[in-house]
Amino acid sequence: MTRQEYPRPQFVREEWINLNGTWQFQFDDDNIGEKEQYFNKETLEKEIHVPFVFQSELSGIGERTIHEYVWYKKVVVIPNNSDKRTILHFGAVDYYCKVYVNGQFVGDHEGGHTSFSFDISNYLAEEKQSITVKVYDPLKDETIPRGKQFWEEEPRAIWYTNSTGIWQTVWVEQVNKQHIEKVRFTSDLDIGVVWMDLALNEVTDISKASYYVNYKLMFKNTLIAEDRIKMNNIVEKRAVDIIQNKIFRTNFHDGGYTWSPEHPNLFDVSIELCDESGTVLDKVESYFGYRKVHTENGMVYLNNKPYYQKLVLDQGYWPEGLLTAPKAEDYKKDIELAKEMGFNGCRKHQKTEDPLFLHYADTLGFLVWGECASAPVYTKEAATRLMKEWMEIVERDYNHPSIITWVPLNESWGIPNIHFDKTQQHFSTTMYHMLHAIDGTRLVISNDGWEATVTDICAIHNYGHGNAEERAKYQYFKESISTVENLLTYAHSKWEVYAENHSHQGEPILLTEFGGIAFKIGDQSGWGYTSVENAEDYITEYRKIMEAIFQSKGLWGYCYTQLTDVEQEINGILTYNRVPKCDLAKIKELNNLFFPERLAIKG
């Protein structure tokens, strides 16, 4: 099975080469590969199917034994065109890698969740190119953001099988020496423009030649705006007026043109870089969704209207591919199943997801809370690594309208003493302010679950609803979430809602983890926070929990645990293979018990 889809849907060029498929592969447990120059070795010992990690079934290896050093090698045909620059792209490699082309070192990258690339033009042979990758994934290093990946061979508790190496698409594109480096879209709903930031590559010498950018904005095949921009600097920022006629202006804010789960409207953008003679040097296709997110009156607003979020926790694991979906359509299927159940979004938990998932969320209309794996300890190195990874996440995913919230920290992972430790509190607030400093279009949660510092959403976790016979537990659960005062003062876990010297400042309160009802199918074994024996009881328990949430006068959104079973966790609404455990229409009916009229009252 080969993942052949274009891997960067927000920035598309027509010409590209997919390098997924069969690669040579070798374990290097003694870390002798560099000394013995594996990058010059003609063949490695095994074969692996990229982009699946060796621990997965779809890799063709499926070995769970720990191997911290591994090597990849592939010989590919890439013409050495002196008029072009050849860019080698990696979707994600976990965790640290070095890349060699034709035996020459071209660069390295640290961070297991974000995309990176190298200009390999100066390392190419005439036609056939040997690409070698060394990966180091130190499982015992607690300063690395690894989230749910376990440091032992067999998963248990809340920890899953670890992933080592290439787990997203590897690909190549050849571009002109002068080309478009990136484009960023920032909506300003209140004045009716989108800011378009264009950047050319660093080797483009603006002082020696004139370069122009032609762009077109289309909405459902209708031309909205077009212009020709002279690039006076390597970076240009342009406000594009997209409310240009009476019809557009009249219908702009009623769901006809803004992006939301109910109306996932997208503007298509075509951008050409030309020289002064009009010759097209580069062309990319992109898109954006016109939307605004803010908080007001204790509620999250989407496009200046109160919006109640009905999210589901999504770990993003598959039984055959682990972190990597077997095929791109699997991302789409997960979103469609969630929407079929009445959820309008998800919290991607302890994982930065493949851009293709975000693309389907954009096009289908599905809110996303973006998250990154956490480190288990707090040190200067752990903090630095997490901040670096987050800067790359925002850079990669800024243009996706589906992402409305960033969640940099979860349940005090990596900041275990935040309740009283001022240093760790400063780190939490630093993450909050840093993300706002580089992205003013989204909300930020300082610590999801408990012990919040400065935050846009007060995010509470509470799994205390109890089993069917535990009526006292349920009554306490129901009472504890019934009002703002109770939400802030009752015990939802053994940790307090806010860290020491921090308190609620009127931000919206959402119940962002709860439920987790275990229901095994067939010979499954595993755990959940409570359990039932059949589908009928599952619906009964789900109803009971949702009634408590919807009767709350303090909650304005939720995130249910969870979408699917994952390995030993059997608390999904769907099995690990995405088979419904109950009638999904009944789940949707219960998710829709909430009456939207309450939003008008609150707003």
Secondary structure, DSSP 8 states (H G I E B T S, - for coil): ----S-S-TTSB-S--EE--EEEEEEE-TT--TTTTTGGG-S--SEEEEETS-TTSGGGT----S--SEEEEEEEEE----TTEEEEEEES-EESEEEEEETTEEEEEEE-SSS-EEEE-GGG--SSEEEEEEEEE--TT-TTS--TTB-SSSS--TT-B----EE-S-EEEEEEESS-EEEEEEEEETTTTEEEEEEEE-TT--TTTS-EEEEEEEEETTEEEEEEEEE-SSSEEEEEEE---SHHHHHTIIIIISSB-SSSB--EEEEEEEEETT--EEEEEEEEE----EEEETTEEEETTEE--EEEEEE---BTTTBTS-SSTHHHHHHHHHHHHTT--EEEETT----HHHHHHHHHHT-EEEEE----SS--HHHHHHHHHHHHHHHHHHTT-TTEEEEE--BTTTT-TTTTT-HHHHHHHHHHHHHHHHH-TTSEE-SSBBS-B-S-SSEEEE--TT--TT-HHHHHHHHHHTSSHHHHHHS-SSSS-SB-TT----S--EEEEE-B-EE---TT---B-SEE-SSHHHHHHHHHHHHHHHHT-SSEEEEEEB-SB-BTTB---SB-TT--BSS-HHHHHHHHT-S-THHHHHH-
